Amino acid sequence: MEKLGRKSNLTLQKEKEIESKKQELLFLIENMDSKRIKVGAMLVENIAFMSVTLKYLRDHINRKGVKEEYKNGDNQFGYKESIESRQYNTIMKNYLSSIKQLNEMLPEDITITDDDEFNNFNK
């Protein structure tokens, strides 16, 4: 566990990746109406965070799988969906919703698609 005030190497790496993704996406809001730019910047920040978090969750799922063993008492045991798998699914829904919302805010001559961002995410 991290000590207060000190960040792990993994946390620092993740923060770098989030900032890099955010910088990659900021061009999208450059031509937005000034009333929408604040909301657009917030969406870009959240999309960047979700994109990187999804990457880390996907890596974990690839290593450990989508199920985990559980045991409740002496006779109850088996497998259940892993926490990471549930988190991945929840964040993915929010991620796609945020991309859609950002896309709807963009000027008509600039659009992104789920596939574009999904392909960028998978690089």
C-alpha positions as a Markdown table, in Angstrom:
| # | Residue | x | y | z |
|---|---|---|---|---|
| 1 | Met | 0.0 | 0.0 | 0.0 |
| 2 | Glu | 1.2 | 3.5 | -0.8 |
| 3 | Lys | 2.4 | 5.7 | 2.1 |
| 4 | Leu | 0.7 | 9.0 | 2.4 |
| 5 | Gly | 2.4 | 11.6 | 0.2 |
| 6 | Arg | 4.4 | 9.0 | -1.9 |
| 7 | Lys | 3.1 | 7.7 | -5.1 |
| 8 | Ser | 4.1 | 4.3 | -6.5 |
| 9 | Asn | 5.9 | 4.0 | -9.8 |
| 10 | Leu | 2.7 | 2.4 | -11.2 |
| 11 | Thr | 0.7 | 5.5 | -10.1 |
| 12 | Leu | 3.2 | 7.9 | -11.6 |
| 13 | Gln | 3.2 | 5.9 | -14.9 |
| 14 | Lys | -0.6 | 5.9 | -15.0 |
| 15 | Glu | -0.7 | 9.6 | -14.4 |
| 16 | Lys | 1.8 | 10.2 | -17.2 |
| 17 | Glu | -0.3 | 8.1 | -19.6 |
| 18 | Ile | -3.5 | 9.9 | -18.6 |
| 19 | Glu | -1.8 | 13.3 | -19.2 |
| 20 | Ser | -0.5 | 12.1 | -22.6 |
| 21 | Lys | -3.9 | 10.8 | -23.7 |
| 22 | Lys | -5.5 | 14.1 | -22.5 |
| 23 | Gln | -3.0 | 16.1 | -24.6 |
| 24 | Glu | -3.8 | 13.8 | -27.5 |
| 25 | Leu | -7.5 | 14.6 | -27.3 |
| 26 | Leu | -7.4 | 18.3 | -26.4 |
| 27 | Phe | -7.3 | 19.3 | -30.1 |
| 28 | Leu | -10.9 | 18.2 | -30.3 |
| 29 | Ile | -12.2 | 21.0 | -28.2 |
| 30 | Glu | -10.1 | 23.8 | -29.7 |
| 31 | Asn | -12.9 | 24.9 | -32.1 |
| 32 | Met | -15.8 | 24.5 | -29.7 |
| 33 | Asp | -18.1 | 27.3 | -28.8 |
| 34 | Ser | -16.7 | 29.1 | -25.7 |
| 35 | Lys | -19.7 | 28.1 | -23.7 |
| 36 | Arg | -19.0 | 24.4 | -24.3 |
| 37 | Ile | -15.2 | 24.4 | -23.9 |
| 38 | Lys | -15.3 | 23.9 | -20.1 |
| 39 | Val | -17.6 | 20.9 | -20.4 |
| 40 | Gly | -15.5 | 19.6 | -23.3 |
| 41 | Ala | -12.3 | 19.9 | -21.3 |
| 42 | Met | -13.9 | 18.0 | -18.5 |
| 43 | Leu | -15.1 | 15.2 | -20.9 |
| 44 | Val | -11.6 | 15.0 | -22.4 |
| 45 | Glu | -10.0 | 14.7 | -19.0 |
| 46 | Asn | -12.5 | 11.9 | -18.0 |
| 47 | Ile | -12.1 | 10.1 | -21.4 |
| 48 | Ala | -8.3 | 10.1 | -20.9 |
| 49 | Phe | -8.6 | 8.7 | -17.4 |
| 50 | Met | -11.1 | 6.0 | -18.5 |
| 51 | Ser | -9.0 | 5.1 | -21.5 |
| 52 | Val | -5.9 | 4.5 | -19.5 |
| 53 | Thr | -7.8 | 2.8 | -16.7 |
| 54 | Leu | -9.4 | 0.4 | -19.2 |
| 55 | Lys | -6.0 | -0.4 | -20.5 |
| 56 | Tyr | -4.8 | -1.4 | -17.0 |
| 57 | Leu | -8.0 | -3.4 | -16.3 |
| 58 | Arg | -7.7 | -5.2 | -19.6 |
| 59 | Asp | -4.1 | -6.1 | -18.9 |
| 60 | His | -5.2 | -7.5 | -15.5 |
| 61 | Ile | -8.0 | -9.4 | -17.1 |
| 62 | Asn | -5.7 | -10.9 | -19.7 |
| 63 | Arg | -3.4 | -12.1 | -17.0 |
| 64 | Lys | -5.9 | -13.3 | -14.4 |
| 65 | Gly | -9.1 | -13.9 | -16.4 |
| 66 | Val | -12.7 | -12.7 | -15.8 |
| 67 | Lys | -13.6 | -14.9 | -12.9 |
| 68 | Glu | -12.3 | -15.3 | -9.4 |
| 69 | Glu | -12.7 | -18.0 | -6.8 |
| 70 | Tyr | -14.8 | -17.3 | -3.7 |
| 71 | Lys | -15.5 | -19.2 | -0.4 |
| 72 | Asn | -18.3 | -18.3 | 2.0 |
| 73 | Gly | -18.1 | -20.7 | 4.9 |
| 74 | Asp | -17.3 | -24.4 | 4.8 |
| 75 | Asn | -19.7 | -25.5 | 2.0 |
| 76 | Gln | -20.2 | -22.4 | -0.2 |
| 77 | Phe | -17.5 | -21.9 | -2.8 |
| 78 | Gly | -17.1 | -21.5 | -6.5 |
| 79 | Tyr | -16.4 | -18.8 | -9.0 |
| 80 | Lys | -17.8 | -15.3 | -9.6 |
| 81 | Glu | -17.1 | -12.5 | -12.0 |
| 82 | Ser | -14.0 | -10.7 | -11.0 |
| 83 | Ile | -14.1 | -7.2 | -9.6 |
| 84 | Glu | -11.8 | -6.0 | -12.5 |
| 85 | Ser | -14.2 | -7.5 | -15.0 |
| 86 | Arg | -17.1 | -5.7 | -13.5 |
| 87 | Gln | -15.2 | -2.5 | -13.3 |
| 88 | Tyr | -14.1 | -2.8 | -16.9 |
| 89 | Asn | -17.6 | -3.3 | -18.1 |
| 90 | Thr | -18.9 | -0.3 | -16.1 |
| 91 | Ile | -16.1 | 2.0 | -17.1 |
| 92 | Met | -16.4 | 0.9 | -20.8 |
| 93 | Lys | -20.1 | 1.9 | -20.8 |
| 94 | Asn | -19.3 | 5.3 | -19.3 |
| 95 | Tyr | -16.3 | 5.7 | -21.7 |
| 96 | Leu | -18.5 | 5.1 | -24.8 |
| 97 | Ser | -21.2 | 7.4 | -23.4 |
| 98 | Ser | -18.6 | 10.2 | -22.8 |
| 99 | Ile | -17.2 | 9.8 | -26.3 |
| 100 | Lys | -20.7 | 10.1 | -27.7 |
| 101 | Gln | -21.4 | 13.2 | -25.6 |
| 102 | Leu | -18.2 | 14.9 | -26.6 |
| 103 | Asn | -18.9 | 14.0 | -30.3 |
| 104 | Glu | -22.3 | 15.7 | -30.1 |
| 105 | Met | -20.7 | 18.9 | -28.7 |
| 106 | Leu | -18.1 | 19.1 | -31.5 |
| 107 | Pro | -18.6 | 21.5 | -34.5 |
| 108 | Glu | -20.1 | 19.7 | -37.4 |
| 109 | Asp | -16.8 | 19.5 | -39.4 |
| 110 | Ile | -15.1 | 17.6 | -36.6 |
| 111 | Thr | -16.4 | 14.2 | -35.4 |
| 112 | Ile | -14.9 | 11.2 | -33.7 |
| 113 | Thr | -16.4 | 7.8 | -33.7 |
| 114 | Asp | -16.3 | 5.0 | -31.1 |
| 115 | Asp | -14.1 | 3.1 | -33.6 |
| 116 | Asp | -11.6 | 5.9 | -34.0 |
| 117 | Glu | -11.1 | 6.3 | -30.2 |
| 118 | Phe | -11.3 | 2.5 | -29.8 |
| 119 | Asn | -8.5 | 2.1 | -32.4 |
| 120 | Asn | -6.4 | 4.8 | -30.7 |
| 121 | Phe | -7.0 | 3.1 | -27.4 |
| 122 | Asn | -5.8 | -0.2 | -28.7 |
| 123 | Lys | -2.5 | 1.1 | -30.0 |
